[in-house]
Amino acid sequence: AAESAKQRKREAALKPSRIKRLEVLELPEKEFAMTLLQKIHDDRGIKAILEKHNWHIGLLKELTPLEQKIAGYNRNRGMEIAVKLRHLDYQSWRSWPDIME
């Protein structure tokens, strides 16, 4: 059982990513924003959904905090997905559950 789990892990690591690019806004703490996008990219639940439906995302990017009415969008069936990471003050971050909502 342990060997098959290791094998599955190795096989998963060799699969190409279903999210092609990550992009953050040119704002302070963009490294932290990239860390959050990478966390979405690496999320096992997200990976499982993409795999199950054979979906691909061309660009996962940070949505401007100025967009107050939406928390994100999906353009052209995953060609571009934008997610709001910051609050309007540009200094504070949305919580992980709010980002993943």
Secondary structure, DSSP 8 states (H G I E B T S, - for coil): -HHHHHHHHHHHHHS--SEEEEE--SSTTHHHHHHHHHHHHH-HHHHHHHHHHT--EEEEEEE-TT--S-SEEEETTTTEEEEE-B-TTSSSB--HHHHH-
